[in-house]
Amino acid sequence: MAGLKYYERTKLLIELIEKKKTGGPSKLAKKLQVHKRTVYRILDDLRLSSSHEIIYCKDSDSYIFFRKKNK
């Protein structure tokens, strides 16, 4: 996975979120082979472009998609 491009990292992150296998930010950074700060940047980009919220679930030790409430 060395040298993954931004798109590939984002795609992998989405797959990991769907499977609820991201782990915490540090573990996720290792899986994506990036710094922890980059994980937060990718998550922020996904949050802006997604119709779902992305939250961290302590019970499953993973980021998960959570349906946004209509306002």
N, CA, C and O atoms as a Tinker XYZ file with bonds, in Angstrom:
   284  protein
     1  N      0.811000   -1.193000    0.000000    73     2
     2  CA     0.000000    0.000000    0.000000    64     1     3
     3  C      0.858000    1.262000    0.000000    63     2     4     5
     4  O      0.325000    2.365000    0.121000    81     3
     5  N      2.134000    1.125000   -0.129000    73     3     6
     6  CA     3.004000    2.295000   -0.093000    64     5     7
     7  C      2.662000    3.247000   -1.219000    63     6     8     9
     8  O      2.411000    2.836000   -2.352000    81     7
     9  N      2.658000    4.514000   -0.888000    73     7    10
    10  CA     2.445000    5.536000   -1.898000    64     9    11
    11  C      1.024000    5.633000   -2.422000    63    10    12    13
    12  O      0.825000    5.997000   -3.581000    81    11
    13  N      0.046000    5.323000   -1.613000    73    11    14
    14  CA    -1.334000    5.436000   -2.064000    64    13    15
    15  C     -1.673000    6.889000   -2.364000    63    14    16    17
    16  O     -1.274000    7.791000   -1.627000    81    15
    17  N     -2.385000    7.106000   -3.410000    73    15    18
    18  CA    -2.846000    8.438000   -3.757000    64    17    19
    19  C     -4.045000    8.798000   -2.885000    63    18    20    21
    20  O     -4.671000    7.931000   -2.275000    81    19
    21  N     -4.349000   10.082000   -2.840000    73    19    22
    22  CA    -5.434000   10.580000   -1.995000    64    21    23
    23  C     -6.743000    9.849000   -2.288000    63    22    24    25
    24  O     -7.441000    9.435000   -1.363000    81    23
    25  N     -7.078000    9.689000   -3.563000    73    23    26
    26  CA    -8.315000    9.006000   -3.942000    64    25    27
    27  C     -8.341000    7.574000   -3.422000    63    26    28    29
    28  O     -9.353000    7.117000   -2.891000    81    27
    29  N     -7.237000    6.881000   -3.575000    73    27    30
    30  CA    -7.161000    5.485000   -3.131000    64    29    31
    31  C     -7.290000    5.391000   -1.617000    63    30    32    33
    32  O     -7.946000    4.487000   -1.099000    81    31
    33  N     -6.661000    6.333000   -0.906000    73    31    34
    34  CA    -6.789000    6.350000    0.556000    64    33    35
    35  C     -8.225000    6.604000    0.969000    63    34    36    37
    36  O     -8.744000    5.966000    1.885000    81    35
    37  N     -8.864000    7.544000    0.283000    73    35    38
    38  CA   -10.250000    7.872000    0.604000    64    37    39
    39  C    -11.159000    6.678000    0.340000    63    38    40    41
    40  O    -12.043000    6.369000    1.138000    81    39
    41  N    -10.933000    6.020000   -0.775000    73    39    42
    42  CA   -11.734000    4.827000   -1.124000    64    41    43
    43  C    -11.540000    3.729000   -0.081000    63    42    44    45
    44  O    -12.504000    3.097000    0.349000    81    43
    45  N    -10.289000    3.506000    0.322000    73    43    46
    46  CA   -10.002000    2.505000    1.345000    64    45    47
    47  C    -10.647000    2.885000    2.669000    63    46    48    49
    48  O    -11.190000    2.028000    3.366000    81    47
    49  N    -10.592000    4.161000    3.016000    73    47    50
    50  CA   -11.212000    4.625000    4.262000    64    49    51
    51  C    -12.713000    4.364000    4.257000    63    50    52    53
    52  O    -13.268000    3.914000    5.260000    81    51
    53  N    -13.366000    4.641000    3.147000    73    51    54
    54  CA   -14.809000    4.391000    3.039000    64    53    55
    55  C    -15.103000    2.904000    3.237000    63    54    56    57
    56  O    -16.044000    2.542000    3.943000    81    55
    57  N    -14.303000    2.053000    2.616000    73    55    58
    58  CA   -14.501000    0.601000    2.771000    64    57    59
    59  C    -14.317000    0.179000    4.228000    63    58    60    61
    60  O    -15.088000   -0.631000    4.741000    81    59
    61  N    -13.310000    0.719000    4.887000    73    59    62
    62  CA   -13.067000    0.373000    6.291000    64    61    63
    63  C    -14.204000    0.873000    7.184000    63    62    64    65
    64  O    -14.604000    0.191000    8.127000    81    63
    65  N    -14.719000    2.060000    6.883000    73    63    66
    66  CA   -15.846000    2.588000    7.665000    64    65    67
    67  C    -17.068000    1.699000    7.473000    63    66    68    69
    68  O    -17.752000    1.373000    8.443000    81    67
    69  N    -17.346000    1.308000    6.248000    73    67    70
    70  CA   -18.508000    0.454000    5.972000    64    69    71
    71  C    -18.401000   -0.886000    6.697000    63    70    72    73
    72  O    -19.409000   -1.441000    7.134000    81    71
    73  N    -17.178000   -1.406000    6.823000    73    71    74
    74  CA   -16.961000   -2.684000    7.504000    64    73    75
    75  C    -16.778000   -2.507000    9.015000    63    74    76    77
    76  O    -16.668000   -3.487000    9.753000    81    75
    77  N    -16.747000   -1.263000    9.460000    73    75    78
    78  CA   -16.509000   -0.924000   10.877000    64    77    79
    79  C    -15.192000   -1.525000   11.369000    63    78    80    81
    80  O    -15.128000   -2.158000   12.423000    81    79
    81  N    -14.140000   -1.303000   10.568000    73    79    82
    82  CA   -12.831000   -1.851000   10.904000    64    81    83
    83  C    -11.733000   -0.797000   10.795000    63    82    84    85
    84  O    -10.618000   -1.098000   10.367000    81    83
    85  N    -12.052000    0.448000   11.185000    73    83    86
    86  CA   -11.039000    1.491000   11.064000    64    85    87
    87  C    -10.080000    1.502000   12.245000    63    86    88    89
    88  O     -8.903000    1.822000   12.081000    81    87
    89  N    -10.563000    1.159000   13.426000    73    87    90
    90  CA    -9.762000    1.350000   14.625000    64    89    91
    91  C     -9.752000    2.831000   14.966000    63    90    92    93
    92  O    -10.465000    3.621000   14.346000    81    91
    93  N     -8.958000    3.201000   15.934000    73    91    94
    94  CA    -8.830000    4.600000   16.312000    64    93    95
    95  C     -7.994000    5.367000   15.304000    63    94    96    97
    96  O     -7.488000    4.789000   14.342000    81    95
    97  N     -7.846000    6.674000   15.522000    73    95    98
    98  CA    -7.088000    7.499000   14.576000    64    97    99
    99  C     -5.652000    7.016000   14.344000    63    98   100   101
   100  O     -5.172000    7.045000   13.210000    81    99
   101  N     -4.970000    6.580000   15.385000    73    99   102
   102  CA    -3.583000    6.123000   15.222000    64   101   103
   103  C     -3.514000    4.833000   14.400000    63   102   104   105
   104  O     -2.676000    4.704000   13.507000    81   103
   105  N     -4.400000    3.881000   14.708000    73   103   106
   106  CA    -4.437000    2.627000   13.945000    64   105   107
   107  C     -4.805000    2.891000   12.490000    63   106   108   109
   108  O     -4.240000    2.302000   11.569000    81   107
   109  N     -5.758000    3.783000   12.309000    73   107   110
   110  CA    -6.204000    4.108000   10.957000    64   109   111
   111  C     -5.079000    4.764000   10.164000    63   110   112   113
   112  O     -4.906000    4.481000    8.979000    81   111
   113  N     -4.328000    5.624000   10.804000    73   111   114
   114  CA    -3.191000    6.260000   10.127000    64   113   115
   115  C     -2.182000    5.215000    9.656000    63   114   116   117
   116  O     -1.623000    5.330000    8.565000    81   115
   117  N     -1.954000    4.204000   10.479000    73   115   118
   118  CA    -1.032000    3.135000   10.079000    64   117   119
   119  C     -1.588000    2.334000    8.912000    63   118   120   121
   120  O     -0.847000    1.972000    7.999000    81   119
   121  N     -2.898000    2.052000    8.933000    73   119   122
   122  CA    -3.512000    1.300000    7.837000    64   121   123
   123  C     -3.425000    2.064000    6.520000    63   122   124   125
   124  O     -3.211000    1.470000    5.464000    81   123
   125  N     -3.590000    3.380000    6.589000    73   123   126
   126  CA    -3.554000    4.203000    5.388000    64   125   127
   127  C     -2.141000    4.675000    5.058000    63   126   128   129
   128  O     -1.910000    5.271000    4.006000    81   127
   129  N     -1.217000    4.413000    5.944000    73   127   130
   130  CA     0.190000    4.813000    5.804000    64   129   131
   131  C      0.333000    6.319000    5.633000    63   130   132   133
   132  O      1.007000    6.806000    4.726000    81   131
   133  N     -0.331000    7.043000    6.546000    73   131   134
   134  CA    -0.270000    8.501000    6.572000    64   133   135
   135  C     -0.125000    8.959000    8.020000    63   134   136   137
   136  O     -0.184000    8.154000    8.949000    81   135
   137  N      0.066000   10.266000    8.195000    73   135   138
   138  CA     0.087000   10.820000    9.537000    64   137   139
   139  C     -1.340000   10.919000   10.062000    63   138   140   141
   140  O     -2.300000   10.962000    9.293000    81   139
   141  N     -1.457000   10.954000   11.370000    73   139   142
   142  CA    -2.781000   11.041000   11.996000    64   141   143
   143  C     -3.520000   12.296000   11.533000    63   142   144   145
   144  O     -4.735000   12.259000   11.337000    81   143
   145  N     -2.803000   13.401000   11.358000    73   143   146
   146  CA    -3.426000   14.640000   10.906000    64   145   147
   147  C     -4.067000   14.462000    9.522000    63   146   148   149
   148  O     -5.119000   15.038000    9.247000    81   147
   149  N     -3.442000   13.676000    8.666000    73   147   150
   150  CA    -3.989000   13.412000    7.334000    64   149   151
   151  C     -5.290000   12.631000    7.426000    63   150   152   153
   152  O     -6.202000   12.841000    6.626000    81   151
   153  N     -5.378000   11.732000    8.395000    73   151   154
   154  CA    -6.624000   10.989000    8.629000    64   153   155
   155  C     -7.750000   11.973000    8.930000    63   154   156   157
   156  O     -8.846000   11.856000    8.383000    81   155
   157  N     -7.473000   12.944000    9.803000    73   155   158
   158  CA    -8.494000   13.934000   10.147000    64   157   159
   159  C     -8.887000   14.782000    8.932000    63   158   160   161
   160  O    -10.055000   15.142000    8.781000    81   159
   161  N     -7.929000   15.097000    8.074000    73   159   162
   162  CA    -8.241000   15.875000    6.860000    64   161   163
   163  C     -9.150000   15.080000    5.924000    63   162   164   165
   164  O    -10.123000   15.615000    5.392000    81   163
   165  N     -8.830000   13.808000    5.728000    73   163   166
   166  CA    -9.655000   12.976000    4.846000    64   165   167
   167  C    -11.060000   12.824000    5.431000    63   166   168   169
   168  O    -12.049000   12.905000    4.703000    81   167
   169  N    -11.146000   12.606000    6.735000    73   167   170
   170  CA   -12.459000   12.495000    7.384000    64   169   171
   171  C    -13.260000   13.786000    7.222000    63   170   172   173
   172  O    -14.461000   13.741000    6.958000    81   171
   173  N    -12.607000   14.923000    7.379000    73   171   174
   174  CA   -13.293000   16.209000    7.199000    64   173   175
   175  C    -13.821000   16.358000    5.782000    63   174   176   177
   176  O    -14.945000   16.817000    5.581000    81   175
   177  N    -13.010000   15.968000    4.792000    73   175   178
   178  CA   -13.456000   16.032000    3.395000    64   177   179
   179  C    -14.658000   15.124000    3.163000    63   178   180   181
   180  O    -15.606000   15.510000    2.479000    81   179
   181  N    -14.623000   13.927000    3.727000    73   179   182
   182  CA   -15.752000   13.000000    3.583000    64   181   183
   183  C    -17.002000   13.546000    4.255000    63   182   184   185
   184  O    -18.107000   13.414000    3.727000    81   183
   185  N    -16.828000   14.151000    5.405000    73   183   186
   186  CA   -17.979000   14.717000    6.115000    64   185   187
   187  C    -18.656000   15.809000    5.297000    63   186   188   189
   188  O    -19.881000   15.925000    5.307000    81   187
   189  N    -17.863000   16.608000    4.590000    73   187   190
   190  CA   -18.423000   17.686000    3.776000    64   189   191
   191  C    -19.153000   17.170000    2.544000    63   190   192   193
   192  O    -20.125000   17.778000    2.095000    81   191
   193  N    -18.691000   16.055000    1.999000    73   191   194
   194  CA   -19.261000   15.562000    0.746000    64   193   195
   195  C    -20.279000   14.435000    0.928000    63   194   196   197
   196  O    -20.895000   14.002000   -0.047000    81   195
   197  N    -20.463000   13.959000    2.145000    73   195   198
   198  CA   -21.332000   12.808000    2.379000    64   197   199
   199  C    -22.705000   13.228000    2.892000    63   198   200   201
   200  O    -22.859000   14.272000    3.526000    81   199
   201  N    -23.680000   12.404000    2.608000    73   199   202
   202  CA   -25.024000   12.644000    3.142000    64   201   203
   203  C    -25.166000   12.025000    4.532000    63   202   204   205
   204  O    -26.219000   12.123000    5.161000    81   203
   205  N    -24.101000   11.393000    4.998000    73   203   206
   206  CA   -24.078000   10.787000    6.328000    64   205   207
   207  C    -23.027000   11.482000    7.190000    63   206   208   209
   208  O    -22.034000   12.010000    6.689000    81   207
   209  N    -23.269000   11.467000    8.481000    73   207   210
   210  CA   -22.247000   11.923000    9.407000    64   209   211
   211  C    -21.250000   10.783000    9.589000    63   210   212   213
   212  O    -21.592000    9.613000    9.422000    81   211
   213  N    -20.046000   11.131000    9.926000    73   211   214
   214  CA   -19.037000   10.124000   10.250000    64   213   215
   215  C    -18.635000   10.380000   11.689000    63   214   216   217
   216  O    -18.097000   11.435000   12.024000    81   215
   217  N    -18.906000    9.389000   12.536000    73   215   218
   218  CA   -18.611000    9.545000   13.957000    64   217   219
   219  C    -17.754000    8.377000   14.426000    63   218   220   221
   220  O    -17.715000    7.324000   13.788000    81   219
   221  N    -17.075000    8.573000   15.536000    73   219   222
   222  CA   -16.282000    7.493000   16.111000    64   221   223
   223  C    -17.136000    6.773000   17.143000    63   222   224   225
   224  O    -17.704000    7.410000   18.030000    81   223
   225  N    -17.232000    5.454000   17.037000    73   223   226
   226  CA   -18.008000    4.634000   17.961000    64   225   227
   227  C    -17.040000    3.872000   18.867000    63   226   228   229
   228  O    -16.282000    3.022000   18.399000    81   227
   229  N    -17.070000    4.177000   20.147000    73   227   230
   230  CA   -16.170000    3.512000   21.088000    64   229   231
   231  C    -16.480000    2.021000   21.210000    63   230   232   233
   232  O    -15.573000    1.208000   21.387000    81   231
   233  N    -17.751000    1.667000   21.115000    73   231   234
   234  CA   -18.146000    0.263000   21.265000    64   233   235
   235  C    -17.537000   -0.622000   20.176000    63   234   236   237
   236  O    -17.074000   -1.728000   20.454000    81   235
   237  N    -17.542000   -0.129000   18.937000    73   235   238
   238  CA   -16.985000   -0.930000   17.846000    64   237   239
   239  C    -15.538000   -0.548000   17.529000    63   238   240   241
   240  O    -14.924000   -1.134000   16.637000    81   239
   241  N    -14.993000    0.430000   18.252000    73   239   242
   242  CA   -13.625000    0.921000   18.036000    64   241   243
   243  C    -13.406000    1.221000   16.558000    63   242   244   245
   244  O    -12.429000    0.784000   15.951000    81   243
   245  N    -14.355000    1.988000   15.992000    73   243   246
   246  CA   -14.294000    2.294000   14.567000    64   245   247
   247  C    -15.087000    3.560000   14.278000    63   246   248   249
   248  O    -16.014000    3.921000   15.004000    81   247
   249  N    -14.693000    4.225000   13.190000    73   247   250
   250  CA   -15.538000    5.290000   12.659000    64   249   251
   251  C    -16.692000    4.613000   11.944000    63   250   252   253
   252  O    -16.526000    3.550000   11.345000    81   251
   253  N    -17.868000    5.235000   12.009000    73   251   254
   254  CA   -19.054000    4.664000   11.369000    64   253   255
   255  C    -19.828000    5.770000   10.656000    63   254   256   257
   256  O    -19.711000    6.948000   10.994000    81   255
   257  N    -20.623000    5.365000    9.658000    73   255   258
   258  CA   -21.542000    6.292000    9.018000    64   257   259
   259  C    -22.798000    6.365000    9.868000    63   258   260   261
   260  O    -23.323000    5.342000   10.307000    81   259
   261  N    -23.275000    7.578000   10.097000    73   259   262
   262  CA   -24.459000    7.812000   10.905000    64   261   263
   263  C    -25.353000    8.746000   10.111000    63   262   264   265
   264  O    -24.920000    9.821000    9.695000    81   263
   265  N    -26.613000    8.338000    9.897000    73   263   266
   266  CA   -27.514000    9.146000    9.067000    64   265   267
   267  C    -27.793000   10.495000    9.713000    63   266   268   269
   268  O    -28.164000   10.589000   10.883000    81   267
   269  N    -27.597000   11.545000    8.898000    73   267   270
   270  CA   -27.866000   12.910000    9.378000    64   269   271
   271  C    -29.360000   13.086000    9.566000    63   270   272   273
   272  O    -30.162000   12.551000    8.801000    81   271
   273  N    -29.723000   13.836000   10.585000    73   271   274
   274  CA   -31.120000   14.144000   10.823000    64   273   275
   275  C    -31.521000   15.314000    9.942000    63   274   276   277
   276  O    -30.755000   16.258000    9.747000    81   275
   277  N    -32.746000   15.234000    9.409000    73   275   278
   278  CA   -33.260000   16.336000    8.594000    64   277   279
   279  C    -33.599000   17.504000    9.479000    63   278   280   281
   280  O    -34.178000   17.343000   10.553000    81   279
   281  N    -33.232000   18.686000    9.021000    73   279   282
   282  CA   -33.508000   19.890000    9.806000    64   281   283
   283  C    -34.685000   20.640000    9.243000    63   282   284
   284  O    -35.066000   21.682000    9.775000    81   283
